[in-house]
């Protein structure tokens, strides 16, 4: 006897009716409020276009020099600086500089959004067990649910475009920075907090002056993971209007252009390595 036979089951017609009702409710909500939601995200669209224009229109030599300077400033490694210069030059030589800058703009904006949303949430989680019990399952779902599934409501509400793709990237990439912010703040030794309390510091000052500096390494690890997950999402996000390397890979898949796919994949790998090495250097210095 099947274990489920002990419980009343929905008939096929009842289940179909329930699915249809839920879909209709969502469609009705989208029809009534979709334009309002789109208008709410207009400033984000302008910000994304602004960052993209800066990266695309800035001369490649200037970006190369700025990247080299930042790399050496952060890592103090001539070898890493030279390797990054070679990587960026190789992207330019294969003709993918502009598409790479478009992809990089999505990654930078998505990471910025994940930080300004994720760090405060992680800060709240580290001291409130009730919030942890509510938000941790949500974070688990965001990381495990197939990405194509949550593209459906985003497309229904906002259609195709840069902002829906950016939101999809953020939904997928934000959990690491939330989790590692919370973890880093929890792992601050209590003796430091006791000392701060003995000196008369309030909770806000303890958080800003004691906890955050000690937890910064863990937070940077979370940001690094968020960047890597964002890069992994750009191909899927290209399905709903995100331009750049992901869109090129999608075209290569549809047309079976092996070389095009490999070259654009190579450019994504180079960007991933550059960003990862920069953050690894920052983490080691902390």
N, C-alpha and C positions, 0 to 999 in steps of 0.2 A: 504493500500500500504506500502510495506517495505521501510524503509528509505534508505537502501542500493540500492534499485532499481533505485534511481536517478543518480547513478554513474555507469560508465562502469565497468564490472567485468571481471576478467580473466577466461577464460574457463578452464575446467579441464585439457585439453591437454597442454594449455599454462603454467599453473601453474606447471604441472609435468615437462615440458621442462625447466622451470626456476630453479626448485629444482635440477634437474639433472645437469644442467650447473654449479650451485654453488658447488654441491658436487664434480664434476669433477675438477673444479678449485682448490678446497681444496686438493683433492687427488694428483693432479699434483704438487702443492706446497709442499706437504708432501714428495712426491717421490724425488723431486729435492733438497729439503733443510732439510729433516728430519735428515739425518746423521750429518749435520752441527749443527743443534739445539741440538742433543744428545751430540755431542762433546763439545759444549759450556757449558753443565751442568755437564760434567765429574768432575771438581773440587768440585762441590756441592755434587756429589755422594761420592767422597772420604772423604769429611768432614763429611757427614752423617754416613758413615761406621766407621770413626774414633771415633765419639762420641758414636756410638752404641757399639763399641768394648770396650771403656773405661767403660761404665756402666755395660756391661755384664761380663767383665773379672775382674772387681774390686770385691774383697771379700764383701759379703753382710754385714758383720759386720762393715767394713770400711764405706760403704755407710750409714749404720744406724747411726754410730757415727757422720759422717759429717752432715747428715740431722738433727740430734738432736742438734748439736752445732749451725747450721745456724738458726734453728727454735727458739732456746732460745735467740740467739743473736738478732734476728729480733723482736721477740714478748715479750721477758722477762717473758714468761708464762711457768711455770713448767707443769701446767695442759695440755696445748696445746702440749708441747714437749712429754709428756707421751702418749697422745692420738695418736700422729703421729707415735711414736715407736710401739705402739700396732697395728696400721693400717698396717705398713710395715711388721711387724712380721706375721700378719695374711695372708698377700699375700704370704710370704715365706712358711707358713705352708700348704697352699692349692696347693703348687707346681707351682706357676705362677710367680716366681721371675724373671726369664730370659725373659719371654714374656713381663712382665711389664717394664723391663729395655729397651727392644726394642721399646715399645710404647712410653716410656718417652723420648727416644732419638729423635724420630720423633717430639714430642711435643716441646722439647727444641730447636731443629734446626728450626722448623717452626716458633716458637715464635721469635727467633733471626732474622730470615729473615724478618718477619713482622715488627719488630722494626726498623731495619736498612733501610727498604723501606718506612714503614708507617709514621714514625716520620718526616722525611724530607718532605714527601708529605703533611702531616698535617700542617707543618710549612709554606709551601708555600701557602696553602689554606687560612690560617687565615688572610692573608694580601692582597689577590688577589681575588676580587669578580668574575672576568672572569673565573679563574680556578675553582672556586666553582661551577659555573653554568655548567661547562663541566664535572668535576669529580664527583660531588654529584650524578647525575643520574647513572653514572657507578657504584658507590658504592652501590646505591639502587638495581641495577640489580644484582650485585655480591651477595647481601644478600638475594634476593628474588627468583632468578631463581633456579629451582630444581637442586640439586647438580649433579644428574645423567646426566643432559644436558651438562654441561661443562666438564664432564669426556670424552665425545665423541671426541672433538677436541684434547684433551691432549693425549688420547690413539692413535688417528690417527697420530699425529705428533711424539710421542715418544714411543709408544708401552706400554708394561706392565713392571713395575719395581718400585724400591724405589723412584726414582726422580719424575716420573709422579704422584705418590701418594702424595709426599711431596708438589709438586706444587699445586695439587688439594686442599690440606689442607690449604695452604697459601692463595689461591684465596678466599676460603670461610671465612678465619679467619682474614684477614687484615683490613676490613672496620672499626671495632671498634677502633683500635689504630689510624687510620687516623682521624676519626671523633672527638675523644676525645682529641687528640693532638691539632687539630684546635680549638675546643671549649675551651679548657683550656687556650690557648694563647690569644684567643679573650676576655676572661673574666678577664684578668689582669687589675686591676684598672688603669685608665689613669693617675691618679695623680703620680703613681710610674714612669711611662714613662716620664712625664713632669719633674719630679725631676732629673731623669737620664740625660735627654737632657740638663737641666740647668747646670749639672755638666760637660757637654761636652762629654758625651759618644756617640759613633756612633751607628748605627742601629745594627751592629753585636754584640757589647758589651751589648747593651740593651737586645737583644734577649737571649744571653748566661748568663748574670749576673742578669737580672731582670725577664724576662718573663718565661724562663724555670724553674727556682726554684719555682716560684709562681704556675706555671701550672703543676708541677711535680705530684701532687696528681691526677689530671684529667688524665694525661698520664698513670699513674700506673693503674688506673681503666680501661683504654682502653687495656692495656697489659693483665690485669686479664681476661677481657672478651674475648680477643683473645685466651688465653690459654684454656678457657672453650669451645670455639667454635672449637678449634683444637681437643680437646678430643672428642667432639661430631662427628667429621668428621672421626675418625680413623677407624670406622667400614666400612664406605663407601669406604674409601681409600684402605681398604684391598682387595677390589674387583679388584684393578689394581696393586697388588703386594706388598703392605705394610704388613710386618709381625708383629707379636705381638698379643696383646689381641684382636684387631679387626679381625684378620684372624681366631682366635679361635671362636669368636662369629659367624662369617660367616659360618664356618664349622658346628657349633651347629645348626644354622638356616637350613642349607641344609639337615642335618641328624636328625633334631628334637631332639637334645640332650639338654634337659631342664636344667639339672644340670650344664653341661659345660657352657651353655650360662649365667646362673645366676652367677656362680663363676667368670667368666671373666668380666661380668658386674660389679660385686662387686669390683674387682680389679680396674677397671676404675673409679668407684665412689670414692674409697679410694684415688687414685692419684688426682682426681679432688678436693676433700675436702682438701687434704694436700696443694696443690698449691694455692687454693683459700684462705685458712686461712693464709698462709704465706704472700700473697699479701695484704690481708685485714689488717694484722698487720703492714705491711710497709706503707700502706695508712694512717692508724690511727696515726702512728708516725710522718708522714709529716704534 
